[in-house]
Amino acid sequence: MREFKITYFFNEEHYIRRFIHMETMEQAIALVQSERGRFISFTDSRGIYHELDTGKVRVTQVAEYFRTKK
């Protein structure tokens, strides 16, 4: 499984980031597209629960994420 970072931008200063695990970039993009215009919920890496109206997002960015070990 590969890890992908999805960033939902509301404006130039405000955004929410979500991490998912999928086999391919195409699957990650398909997930984002299937959620367009809906409410979604997820818990971020800090354990904070989010409910997000994807219809209010101005830009959605999907990128493969390579986590570094500390």
Residue pairs with C-beta under 8 A, 6 or more apart in sequence:
1 21
1 22
1 23
2 21
2 22
2 23
2 24
2 25
2 64
3 19
3 20
3 21
3 64
3 65
3 66
3 67
4 19
4 20
4 21
4 22
4 25
4 28
4 62
4 63
4 64
4 65
5 17
5 18
5 19
5 61
5 62
5 63
5 64
5 65
6 17
6 18
6 19
6 20
6 28
6 32
6 60
6 61
6 62
7 15
7 16
7 17
7 18
7 60
7 61
7 63
8 15
8 16
8 17
8 18
8 52
8 54
8 57
8 59
8 60
9 15
9 57
9 58
9 59
9 60
9 61
10 16
10 56
10 57
10 58
11 58
16 44
16 50
16 52
17 44
18 42
18 44
18 50
19 44
19 45
19 65
20 28
20 31
22 28
22 31
25 62
25 64
28 62
29 62
32 60
32 62
35 54
36 54
36 55
37 54
37 55
38 53
38 54
38 55
39 51
39 52
39 53
39 54
40 51
40 52
40 54
41 49
41 50
41 51
41 52
42 49
42 50
42 52
43 49
43 50
44 50
54 60
